[in-house]
Amino acid sequence: MVKIIILGDLHGEFHRLNCLIEQEQPDIILQVGDFGYWPRMEDQDLSIISSDHTRIYFCDGNNDDLDRLLALAGTKVQPVQVSPNIYYMPRGSVLELDDGRRVLFIGGAQSIDRFRRYEGWDWFPEEILCEQDLSSLPEGNIDIVVSHTCPLEFSMETFCRLKSNEVDPSRQLLSRVLYRYQPAQWYFGHWHIHARGEYGPTKWEALGWSKEWTNWYRVLP
């Protein structure tokens, strides 16, 4: 039986990822963005990840090198191998699991600290989902969504201390994804807290991040 793990924000904590792989021995990891893809930085070396027997698929977060990732993907909406057994999943790409379930990946989120970062170096305007991203959405049913942030219908503000009147445009577009597919499950990160709930037929879960050892991953049912 294939063992699949959903993993929260990693932020380049690859040693912790290796500990998780050693502990859980997953066949597949589905990661919700902020993976820590910064090929320009020496301490973010993907080669240290123990991926020989584990395939890892991640979407983009607002703390990944979007300039490099989008260039790698080009106009294709399909997995892009960035290291042995490690794949970037562009917005709108689909992974079909062995049991037939279809997983939609759709990264993107607005950085609340973007005003303290440098465009083209550690911040990219493309971090926000746009209409073009939705034009790449697949036909047919989607059973599971893996995204970075979440639709507006998932009331994260009730779980989060951060209060802001600003609405991330990415969340508005993800609401359209929610109504289009009404998936059975939806997993995301970005908020760095753990929460779960239901909206219509969709059970959703926000995963914590790697700096906290609790609720930062789930074994996919």
Secondary structure, 3 states (H helix, E strand, C coil): CCCEEEECCCCCCHHHHHHHHHHHCCCEEEECCCCCCCCCCCCCCHHHCCCCCCEEEECCCCCCCHHHHHHHHCCCCCCEEEECCEEECCCCEEEECCCCCEEEEECCCCCCCHHHCCECCCECHHHCCCHHHHCCCCCCCCCEEEECCCCCCCCHHHCCCCCCCCCCHHHHHHHHHHHHHCCCEEEECCCCCCEEEEECCEEEEECCCCCCCCCCEEECC
